Each structure stands twice: as C-alpha cells, then as structure tokens.
Amino acid sequence: MKNLFLFLLICTITSCSNHDLIKGHHLVVENFPEKIQLIGNKVETINSIGINKLYVIDTFLLCFKASGLEEFFDVYSTQSMEYLGKCVSPGRGPNEFLSIQYNNQYIQDSTKIQMWIKDDATLKLALLNLTKSLKTQKTIIDSNIYLSALNYGCGFINKDILINISNEPPKTYLKTYNLKTDSIYPTITMFKDPYDNEDETMHNMMIEFKPDKQKFISAFRRFNQINIFSTKFTNILSISVYKPTISTRKVLQTSREDRIEFFSDIYATDTYFFTLYINQPKSTWDQHFDYIEIQKWDWEGNPILKFLISDNLIYFTVDTKHKCIYGLNSNEEIFKYDIKEYI
C-alpha cells in the first residue's frame, strides 16, 4: 500500500499533466479454456425494492439502493437469507446522506466491520460501522472526512489518499486527493473522446481495486474492453473479448436505445477478477434470448473460465466465504449459484 502511494505520487507530480493519457497495449481473447453452465436458485426471502447492486461482506449480503428508497442498504444473512436490518438514511440530518457511493472497500477485524461510503453531494467521506448499525438498528458513523473540492466519481481510499475517477465528457480523469492536507494532486487524463462530445459519457465504466491495492480493473459499458492498470498508473493492458472493440464513431452512429452494453459489473480478489459480459442493448435486458457470461481472469489478463447463465443477470457479486455467486436481474430478482468446484 505504501508503494502504491509513492508510485502514484511520483507519477502525478513528476510525469503527468492535465493533458497526459495513460498509455498501454491491447489484446483480443478469442476463447476461454473452460466453460461451465450454471443453474441458479431464486432467493425467495429477499423482497427489497429498488436494488441497484449486490455486495457480500463476511456473512452479510448487502442490497444497495442508489435512490435511497427507505434506506440505502438492506442487509441479509448469507447463511440463512434472514433479513437483518437496514442502514444509511437519505436526508440532510445527522448521519444522513443525499447520495451514496460505495466501492466495495471495507475494514474488518474481530470486533467490527466498517465501510467507506462517499457522498458527492455534500463532499463527505464517512466510515460506516456496519456491525453497530445492525446491532442498534440505526446508522452509526465512526468518522467523517469533509472535502473542500472533489468531482463526482468513483472514490477509493488508500491510507491518507483518495483516488477518484470521474467522467467529465469528453474526458475521464484520475485525481488523487490528500486527505491530510486537503489538496488535489495534478490530474491524469485516463481516456478522451476523440470527437469531443461534451454531452456523451463515452467511457462510462465499472471500476474496482485489487484488495491488496497493487492494481485496479475497469470494464467499459459501451466498448468491448477490460482494462488492467499498473501500480504506477502509467500503463494499461486492454482486453477485448472474442473480437476487437467497436470504434467511438460507431457508438455515436448508433441510437442510444440500440447501443450494445458489453460489460455491466465486475468483482475482484487478490488472485483473480470476474466480469459480467452481457453483450446486448440495455433496452433488451429484461428479455432473455441468450446466455450471459460471468468470466474469470487472472491479474495478468489471462482467461481462466466462463460461466454460462440463462438468467438475464445485470449485476452480480461473489461470496468467496461460501463459494457462490449472487446475481440480480432487471426485475430485481436475486439468484444464487454454487461455484464450489471453480473457486
């Protein structure tokens, strides 16, 4: 973690300017060594409304609701699927939030689980005590950090540094914020739309850090491309699945409702990562006509296997403790898949 901070600091201060692009190389993966068809079971005991994302922390299944309907998180037991409670209320009061961003970063010890959550509307980082919140059935925040300036985007904590990735058409930026000095280091341009469309978020992507903080991965929605970034944030390995990705021009020439959504979710561990490959327009997410794929990779970009799933999942998470996958479809139904033989 210390090395990542030093590398990033050197990169942003000495070698990057507001106009620099992260450079890298590209490869096309045409097949996977192994393919497995998974049959899931619908989880009937979960009846949360407005779910946008699933997370597993230890023995907790978290249903995240970006709209803040009732609360931002509903929590269930991964052992019994029993409802355990909800936490983080929308609002402007104490321990309330106008918006929530959670990027699967948490701290766990023998007594508690804490989660880093970010509110872009109020420029606030908060350390949510999930254990106490469930025990008391009210939101418990252990600490707050108030930021003087930060653009909307995915935020990742590494000690005293907030790494923030934001889409500000026509560019996608990487910004690093020193939480101790309340200052932003020079900005890196990660991706740029060559046609300078300021009303198009061309490089919308899912992002997740390797838990040991040594790399991070992103997967584009509108491009058939996965990106693995080096620890120095100066190099990128880009991977396309089955065939090269389409051009920006082709995306722009396709109507919004007909644009292909290639990847819709990712999940990372220290040894591998998973990508959810949909490869269909968002307008047809609720119409099953083919398998979706959950693909497993190592951090060198080598394909390991792919799961073929007939349920039209749009989001997923992996429970490494109980060796299963939870998937969410567009009807907010949750399915559970056993992967004990493959993880």
Summary of the structure (lengths in Angstrom):
residues: 343
radius of gyration: 19.7
end to end distance: 25.8
largest distance: 54.4
contacts: 1065
relative contact order: 0.17
helix: 10%
strand: 48%
